[in-house]
């Protein structure tokens, strides 16, 4: 089960992190968040952390660090969603990935 959760999170963040470089719709979202200038940094951090999750399957400390970093990133994401007064349905993905990566950090590696 933990392996499936690690792979799910890693693939999710590889996809979203890569999209930060490729999709204009993501650029619009970051502008809406007031974080347009941080889009490429966030994308790079997400791709790096996703690779860290995968590396954590051989080196657990790397997986713990990566999942912990992603959980912290999602704390910030939830805070941004609250600051811009997003609806609960728009905030739920960040809450889900916060819970998932907190679990991975504490229990999976």
ZAKE-841049 format. One record per residue: residue number from 1; residue in one letter; y, x, z of N, C-alpha, C in turn. Coordinates in nm, 4 decimals. Layout:
! ZAKE-841049
+-----+-----+----------+----------+----------+----------+----------+----------+----------+----------+----------+
!   n ! res !      n_Y !      n_X !      n_Z !     ca_Y !     ca_X !     ca_Z !      c_Y !      c_X !      c_Z !
+-----+-----+----------+----------+----------+----------+----------+----------+----------+----------+----------+
! NUM !   a !        Y !        X !        Z !        Y !        X !        Z !        Y !        X !        Z !
...
+-----+-----+----------+----------+----------+----------+----------+----------+----------+----------+----------+
***
This chain:
! ZAKE-841049
+-----+-----+----------+----------+----------+----------+----------+----------+----------+----------+----------+
!   n ! res !      n_Y !      n_X !      n_Z !     ca_Y !     ca_X !     ca_Z !      c_Y !      c_X !      c_Z !
+-----+-----+----------+----------+----------+----------+----------+----------+----------+----------+----------+
!   1 !   x !  -0.1196 !   0.0822 !   0.0000 !   0.0000 !   0.0000 !   0.0000 !   0.1257 !   0.0864 !   0.0000 !
!   2 !   x !   0.1272 !   0.1909 !   0.0858 !   0.2447 !   0.2772 !   0.0908 !   0.2698 !   0.3449 !  -0.0433 !
!   3 !   x !   0.1631 !   0.3855 !  -0.1103 !   0.1800 !   0.4492 !  -0.2406 !   0.2485 !   0.3543 !  -0.3386 !
!   4 !   x !   0.2087 !   0.2292 !  -0.3387 !   0.2702 !   0.1301 !  -0.4271 !   0.4184 !   0.1124 !  -0.3937 !
!   5 !   x !   0.4517 !   0.1109 !  -0.2659 !   0.5920 !   0.0953 !  -0.2253 !   0.6746 !   0.2173 !  -0.2637 !
!   6 !   x !   0.6171 !   0.3352 !  -0.2476 !   0.6865 !   0.4584 !  -0.2883 !   0.7126 !   0.4556 !  -0.4383 !
!   7 !   x !   0.6117 !   0.4216 !  -0.5162 !   0.6276 !   0.4178 !  -0.6611 !   0.7282 !   0.3111 !  -0.7038 !
!   8 !   x !   0.7238 !   0.1961 !  -0.6388 !   0.8186 !   0.0889 !  -0.6708 !   0.9619 !   0.1351 !  -0.6450 !
!   9 !   x !   0.9865 !   0.1937 !  -0.5298 !   1.1211 !   0.2402 !  -0.4976 !   1.1639 !   0.3517 !  -0.5925 !
!  10 !   x !   1.0755 !   0.4471 !  -0.6158 !   1.1088 !   0.5587 !  -0.7046 !   1.1434 !   0.5095 !  -0.8448 !
!  11 !   x !   1.0626 !   0.4212 !  -0.8992 !   1.0900 !   0.3701 !  -1.0335 !   1.2183 !   0.2880 !  -1.0380 !
!  12 !   x !   1.2425 !   0.2109 !  -0.9328 !   1.3655 !   0.1318 !  -0.9261 !   1.4882 !   0.2214 !  -0.9292 !
!  13 !   x !   1.4877 !   0.3264 !  -0.8476 !   1.6048 !   0.4132 !  -0.8399 !   1.6154 !   0.5074 !  -0.9601 !
!  14 !   x !   1.5031 !   0.5436 !  -1.0199 !   1.5109 !   0.6174 !  -1.1465 !   1.5791 !   0.5318 !  -1.2519 !
!  15 !   x !   1.5423 !   0.4050 !  -1.2568 !   1.6015 !   0.3137 !  -1.3547 !   1.7482 !   0.2885 !  -1.3297 !
!  16 !   x !   1.7835 !   0.2542 !  -1.2075 !   1.9235 !   0.2221 !  -1.1782 !   2.0098 !   0.3475 !  -1.1853 !
!  17 !   x !   1.9589 !   0.4575 !  -1.1326 !   2.0348 !   0.5822 !  -1.1385 !   2.0616 !   0.6250 !  -1.2814 !
!  18 !   x !   1.9617 !   0.6131 !  -1.3675 !   1.9802 !   0.6464 !  -1.5090 !   2.0783 !   0.5505 !  -1.5754 !
!  19 !   x !   2.0714 !   0.4244 !  -1.5381 !   2.1619 !   0.3245 !  -1.5953 !   2.3078 !   0.3566 !  -1.5629 !
!  20 !   x !   2.3313 !   0.4231 !  -1.4519 !   2.4685 !   0.4617 !  -1.4155 !   2.5311 !   0.5520 !  -1.5212 !
!  21 !   x !   2.4497 !   0.6244 !  -1.5945 !   2.4986 !   0.7137 !  -1.6996 !   2.5023 !   0.6464 !  -1.8365 !
!  22 !   x !   2.4253 !   0.5406 !  -1.8538 !   2.3993 !   0.4880 !  -1.9875 !   2.4602 !   0.3523 !  -2.0184 !
!  23 !   x !   2.4760 !   0.2666 !  -1.9204 !   2.5128 !   0.1278 !  -1.9474 !   2.6576 !   0.0979 !  -1.9107 !
!  24 !   x !   2.7290 !   0.0354 !  -2.0018 !   2.8669 !  -0.0024 !  -1.9726 !   2.8729 !  -0.1142 !  -1.8686 !
!  25 !   x !   2.7689 !  -0.1950 !  -1.8592 !   2.7684 !  -0.3011 !  -1.7579 !   2.7686 !  -0.2427 !  -1.6166 !
!  26 !   x !   2.7041 !  -0.1294 !  -1.5981 !   2.7048 !  -0.0635 !  -1.4672 !   2.8445 !  -0.0085 !  -1.4387 !
!  27 !   x !   2.9096 !   0.0440 !  -1.5408 !   3.0473 !   0.0919 !  -1.5232 !   3.1360 !  -0.0221 !  -1.4742 !
!  28 !   x !   3.1214 !  -0.1391 !  -1.5330 !   3.1994 !  -0.2561 !  -1.4905 !   3.1693 !  -0.2938 !  -1.3457 !
!  29 !   x !   3.0417 !  -0.2867 !  -1.3071 !   3.0046 !  -0.3180 !  -1.1689 !   3.0698 !  -0.2202 !  -1.0712 !
!  30 !   x !   3.0649 !  -0.0919 !  -1.1016 !   3.1258 !   0.0068 !  -1.0127 !   3.2770 !  -0.0117 !  -1.0060 !
!  31 !   x !   3.3380 !  -0.0507 !  -1.1158 !   3.4813 !  -0.0815 !  -1.1121 !   3.5070 !  -0.2009 !  -1.0197 !
!  32 !   x !   3.4197 !  -0.3012 !  -1.0260 !   3.4321 !  -0.4191 !  -0.9396 !   3.4183 !  -0.3812 !  -0.7924 !
!  33 !   x !   3.3335 !  -0.2821 !  -0.7649 !   3.3154 !  -0.2351 !  -0.6276 !   3.4328 !  -0.1499 !  -0.5801 !
!  34 !   x !   3.5159 !  -0.1059 !  -0.6742 !   3.6227 !  -0.0116 !  -0.6408 !   3.5725 !   0.1313 !  -0.6322 !
!  35 !   x !   3.4603 !   0.1580 !  -0.6978 !   3.3965 !   0.2894 !  -0.6912 !   3.3718 !   0.3499 !  -0.8297 !
!  36 !   x !   3.4574 !   0.3162 !  -0.9250 !   3.4366 !   0.3639 !  -1.0613 !   3.4246 !   0.5148 !  -1.0719 !
!  37 !   x !   3.5027 !   0.5872 !  -0.9938 !   3.5015 !   0.7328 !  -1.0018 !   3.3734 !   0.7941 !  -0.9432 !
!  38 !   x !   3.3005 !   0.7189 !  -0.8626 !   3.1789 !   0.7706 !  -0.7994 !   3.0511 !   0.7323 !  -0.8733 !
!  39 !   x !   3.0627 !   0.6607 !  -0.9836 !   2.9442 !   0.6094 !  -1.0540 !   2.8457 !   0.7201 !  -1.0919 !
!  40 !   x !   2.8927 !   0.8275 !  -1.1521 !   2.7984 !   0.9318 !  -1.1948 !   2.7384 !   1.0061 !  -1.0751 !
!  41 !   x !   2.8163 !   1.0246 !  -0.9703 !   2.7626 !   1.0878 !  -0.8494 !   2.6539 !   1.0011 !  -0.7880 !
!  42 !   x !   2.6789 !   0.8717 !  -0.7767 !   2.5795 !   0.7797 !  -0.7218 !   2.4539 !   0.7805 !  -0.8088 !
!  43 !   x !   2.4714 !   0.7765 !  -0.9396 !   2.3561 !   0.7802 !  -1.0299 !   2.2742 !   0.9073 !  -1.0124 !
!  44 !   x !   2.3419 !   1.0210 !  -1.0033 !   2.2714 !   1.1486 !  -0.9858 !   2.1982 !   1.1521 !  -0.8520 !
!  45 !   x !   2.2618 !   1.1014 !  -0.7478 !   2.1968 !   1.0987 !  -0.6162 !   2.0745 !   1.0077 !  -0.6173 !
!  46 !   x !   2.0841 !   0.8952 !  -0.6870 !   1.9701 !   0.8034 !  -0.6926 !   1.8543 !   0.8633 !  -0.7713 !
!  47 !   x !   1.8843 !   0.9267 !  -0.8834 !   1.7772 !   0.9916 !  -0.9608 !   1.7144 !   1.1034 !  -0.8783 !
!  48 !   x !   1.7964 !   1.1843 !  -0.8133 !   1.7435 !   1.2924 !  -0.7306 !   1.6577 !   1.2411 !  -0.6161 !
!  49 !   x !   1.7029 !   1.1362 !  -0.5502 !   1.6248 !   1.0797 !  -0.4400 !   1.4949 !   1.0181 !  -0.4902 !
!  50 !   x !   1.4985 !   0.9544 !  -0.6069 !   1.3760 !   0.8980 !  -0.6646 !   1.2742 !   1.0083 !  -0.6912 !
!  51 !   x !   1.3214 !   1.1196 !  -0.7438 !   1.2309 !   1.2339 !  -0.7657 !   1.1809 !   1.2881 !  -0.6321 !
!  52 !   x !   1.2670 !   1.2834 !  -0.5306 !   1.2256 !   1.3247 !  -0.3972 !   1.1168 !   1.2351 !  -0.3397 !
!  53 !   x !   1.1258 !   1.1055 !  -0.3662 !   1.0190 !   1.0152 !  -0.3226 !   0.8858 !   1.0553 !  -0.3850 !
!  54 !   x !   0.8897 !   1.0867 !  -0.5134 !   0.7661 !   1.1273 !  -0.5819 !   0.7156 !   1.2612 !  -0.5281 !
!  55 !   x !   0.8071 !   1.3546 !  -0.5052 !   0.7681 !   1.4845 !  -0.4486 !   0.7121 !   1.4680 !  -0.3086 !
!  56 !   x !   0.7567 !   1.3662 !  -0.2388 !   0.7096 !   1.3406 !  -0.1031 !   0.5619 !   1.3092 !  -0.0944 !
!  57 !   x !   0.5021 !   1.2749 !  -0.2052 !   0.3580 !   1.2499 !  -0.2028 !   0.2819 !   1.3805 !  -0.1770 !
!  58 !   x !   0.3412 !   1.4953 !  -0.2120 !   0.2810 !   1.6256 !  -0.1817 !   0.3443 !   1.6923 !  -0.0606 !
!  59 !   x !   0.4732 !   1.6721 !  -0.0425 !   0.5483 !   1.7309 !   0.0687 !   0.6161 !   1.6174 !   0.1461 !
!  60 !   x !   0.5510 !   1.5658 !   0.2489 !   0.6031 !   1.4472 !   0.3178 !   0.7473 !   1.4599 !   0.3681 !
!  61 !   x !   0.7903 !   1.5770 !   0.4093 !   0.9266 !   1.5906 !   0.4595 !   1.0280 !   1.5610 !   0.3499 !
!  62 !   x !   0.9942 !   1.5922 !   0.2253 !   1.0840 !   1.5630 !   0.1129 !   1.0938 !   1.4115 !   0.0939 !
!  63 !   x !   0.9817 !   1.3426 !   0.1023 !   0.9813 !   1.1973 !   0.0903 !   1.0593 !   1.1303 !   0.2016 !
!  64 !   x !   1.0441 !   1.1821 !   0.3249 !   1.1207 !   1.1263 !   0.4362 !   1.2704 !   1.1461 !   0.4144 !
!  65 !   x !   1.3084 !   1.2655 !   0.3716 !   1.4509 !   1.2927 !   0.3470 !   1.5044 !   1.2034 !   0.2353 !
!  66 !   x !   1.4285 !   1.1897 !   0.1275 !   1.4729 !   1.1085 !   0.0140 !   1.4834 !   0.9609 !   0.0521 !
!  67 !   x !   1.3827 !   0.9088 !   0.1192 !   1.3867 !   0.7666 !   0.1578 !   1.4950 !   0.7420 !   0.2620 !
!  68 !   x !   1.5151 !   0.8360 !   0.3524 !   1.6234 !   0.8232 !   0.4492 !   1.7595 !   0.8241 !   0.3813 !
!  69 !   x !   1.7753 !   0.9117 !   0.2826 !   1.9005 !   0.9156 !   0.2066 !   1.9250 !   0.7870 !   0.1297 !
!  70 !   x !   1.8206 !   0.7333 !   0.0707 !   1.8352 !   0.6065 !  -0.0012 !   1.8668 !   0.4924 !   0.0945 !
!  71 !   x !   1.8057 !   0.4925 !   0.2119 !   1.8372 !   0.3887 !   0.3104 !   1.9849 !   0.3970 !   0.3505 !
!  72 !   x !   2.0349 !   0.5178 !   0.3736 !   2.1769 !   0.5339 !   0.4068 !   2.2664 !   0.4889 !   0.2916 !
!  73 !   x !   2.2246 !   0.5212 !   0.1699 !   2.3014 !   0.4776 !   0.0536 !   2.3070 !   0.3248 !   0.0477 !
!  74 !   x !   2.1981 !   0.2599 !   0.0849 !   2.1960 !   0.1140 !   0.0826 !   2.2773 !   0.0544 !   0.1976 !
!  75 !   x !   2.2895 !   0.1249 !   0.3087 !   2.3803 !   0.0800 !   0.4148 !   2.5224 !   0.0748 !   0.3597 !
!  76 !   x !   2.5600 !   0.1798 !   0.2878 !   2.6932 !   0.1822 !   0.2253 !   2.7051 !   0.0705 !   0.1227 !
!  77 !   x !   2.5999 !   0.0493 !   0.0423 !   2.6029 !  -0.0558 !  -0.0594 !   2.6231 !  -0.1932 !   0.0037 !
!  78 !   x !   2.5547 !  -0.2187 !   0.1141 !   2.5724 !  -0.3467 !   0.1838 !   2.7158 !  -0.3574 !   0.2347 !
!  79 !   x !   2.7674 !  -0.2495 !   0.2895 !   2.9059 !  -0.2492 !   0.3367 !   3.0054 !  -0.2772 !   0.2255 !
!  80 !   x !   2.9825 !  -0.2188 !   0.1094 !   3.0695 !  -0.2444 !  -0.0057 !   3.0614 !  -0.3912 !  -0.0452 !
!  81 !   x !   2.9411 !  -0.4455 !  -0.0486 !   2.9240 !  -0.5867 !  -0.0845 !   2.9963 !  -0.6780 !   0.0140 !
!  82 !   x !   2.9918 !  -0.6431 !   0.1407 !   3.0636 !  -0.7222 !   0.2414 !   3.2141 !  -0.7078 !   0.2202 !
!  83 !   x !   3.2592 !  -0.5839 !   0.1956 !   3.4030 !  -0.5585 !   0.1773 !   3.4610 !  -0.6369 !   0.0600 !
!  84 !   x !   3.3842 !  -0.6474 !  -0.0492 !   3.4360 !  -0.7201 !  -0.1669 !   3.4003 !  -0.8688 !  -0.1624 !
!  85 !   x !   3.3424 !  -0.9096 !  -0.0502 !   3.3082 !  -1.0506 !  -0.0271 !   3.2092 !  -1.1065 !  -0.1301 !
!  86 !   x !   3.1084 !  -1.0252 !  -0.1616 !   3.0013 !  -1.0728 !  -0.2491 !   2.9190 !  -1.1783 !  -0.1765 !
!  87 !   x !   2.8523 !  -1.2610 !  -0.2537 !   2.7659 !  -1.3640 !  -0.1976 !   2.6376 !  -1.3012 !  -0.1429 !
!  88 !   x !   2.5679 !  -1.3747 !  -0.0593 !   2.4402 !  -1.3272 !  -0.0058 !   2.3402 !  -1.2963 !  -0.1177 !
!  89 !   x !   2.3253 !  -1.3834 !  -0.2188 !   2.2300 !  -1.3501 !  -0.3256 !   2.2626 !  -1.2171 !  -0.3961 !
!  90 !   x !   2.3897 !  -1.1836 !  -0.4087 !   2.4268 !  -1.0564 !  -0.4717 !   2.4064 !  -0.9389 !  -0.3765 !
!  91 !   x !   2.4020 !  -0.9654 !  -0.2477 !   2.3842 !  -0.8608 !  -0.1471 !   2.2372 !  -0.8373 !  -0.1150 !
!  92 !   x !   2.1524 !  -0.9353 !  -0.1394 !   2.0106 !  -0.9259 !  -0.1035 !   1.9387 !  -0.8050 !  -0.1631 !
!  93 !   x !   1.9617 !  -0.7664 !  -0.2888 !   1.8910 !  -0.6476 !  -0.3382 !   1.9199 !  -0.5221 !  -0.2548 !
!  94 !   x !   2.0456 !  -0.5014 !  -0.2184 !   2.0788 !  -0.3852 !  -0.1359 !   2.0112 !  -0.3942 !   0.0005 !
!  95 !   x !   2.0086 !  -0.5132 !   0.0594 !   1.9397 !  -0.5319 !   0.1876 !   1.7895 !  -0.5047 !   0.1738 !
!  96 !   x !   1.7305 !  -0.5522 !   0.0644 !   1.5885 !  -0.5290 !   0.0398 !   1.5580 !  -0.3798 !   0.0293 !
!  97 !   x !   1.6363 !  -0.3076 !  -0.0517 !   1.6113 !  -0.1643 !  -0.0691 !   1.6448 !  -0.0854 !   0.0572 !
!  98 !   x !   1.7377 !  -0.1337 !   0.1376 !   1.7639 !  -0.0729 !   0.2682 !   1.6394 !  -0.0836 !   0.3551 !
!  99 !   x !   1.5843 !  -0.2033 !   0.3662 !   1.4649 !  -0.2241 !   0.4488 !   1.3456 !  -0.1448 !   0.3944 !
! 100 !   x !   1.3267 !  -0.1473 !   0.2635 !   1.2140 !  -0.0768 !   0.2024 !   1.2217 !   0.0723 !   0.2305 !
! 101 !   x !   1.3364 !   0.1324 !   0.2067 !   1.3470 !   0.2769 !   0.2233 !   1.3517 !   0.3182 !   0.3694 !
! 102 !   x !   1.4035 !   0.2328 !   0.4564 !   1.3934 !   0.2616 !   0.6009 !   1.2480 !   0.2622 !   0.6432 !
! 103 !   x !   1.1715 !   0.1657 !   0.5936 !   1.0280 !   0.1636 !   0.6234 !   0.9605 !   0.2901 !   0.5710 !
! 104 !   x !   0.9878 !   0.3245 !   0.4458 !   0.9246 !   0.4437 !   0.3885 !   0.9575 !   0.5683 !   0.4706 !
! 105 !   x !   1.0823 !   0.5794 !   0.5125 !   1.1246 !   0.6958 !   0.5910 !   1.0505 !   0.7034 !   0.7236 !
! 106 !   x !   1.0359 !   0.5890 !   0.7894 !   0.9782 !   0.5875 !   0.9235 !   0.8257 !   0.5818 !   0.9274 !
! 107 !   x !   0.7643 !   0.5261 !   0.8236 !   0.6210 !   0.4980 !   0.8352 !   0.5333 !   0.5476 !   0.7210 !
! 108 !   x !   0.5905 !   0.5768 !   0.6052 !   0.5040 !   0.6011 !   0.4903 !   0.4727 !   0.7481 !   0.4660 !
! 109 !   x !   0.5596 !   0.8364 !   0.5118 !   0.5378 !   0.9790 !   0.4811 !   0.4889 !   1.0541 !   0.6036 !
+-----+-----+----------+----------+----------+----------+----------+----------+----------+----------+----------+
***
